[in-house]
Amino acid sequence: MTDIRRPALRYTADITVEDIDGLAGFIERRVVLLREAAARPGGE
């Protein structure tokens, strides 16, 4: 097997403020769920 150098894949995307707000909201909801689960007896 030989080592073949391949160019790195590059992606570009147009990200809007709405996309960032949506992603931030998604992450925030997951963090809240994790915190609530950890606060329960037996939670980690």
C-alpha positions in Angstrom: 0.0 0.0 0.0 1.4 3.4 -0.9 0.9 6.7 0.6 -1.0 9.0 -1.8 -1.2 12.7 -1.0 -4.7 13.9 -1.5 -5.8 17.5 -1.2 -7.9 18.3 1.8 -11.6 18.6 1.2 -12.8 22.1 1.6 -16.4 23.1 2.1 -18.0 26.5 2.1 -21.4 27.4 3.3 -23.4 30.5 3.6 -24.4 30.8 7.2 -27.0 33.3 8.2 -27.8 34.9 11.5 -30.9 32.7 11.7 -28.8 29.6 11.2 -26.6 30.6 14.1 -29.5 31.5 16.3 -31.1 28.1 15.5 -27.9 26.2 16.3 -27.5 28.2 19.6 -31.0 27.4 20.6 -30.6 23.7 19.8 -27.4 23.6 21.9 -28.9 25.5 24.8 -31.9 23.1 24.9 -29.6 20.1 25.1 -27.5 21.7 27.8 -30.6 22.4 29.9 -31.7 18.7 29.4 -28.2 17.5 30.5 -28.2 19.8 33.6 -31.7 18.6 34.6 -30.8 15.0 34.2 -27.6 15.5 36.3 -29.6 17.2 39.1 -31.9 14.2 39.5 -31.0 11.5 42.1 -28.7 9.0 40.4 -27.8 11.5 37.7 -24.2 12.0 36.6 
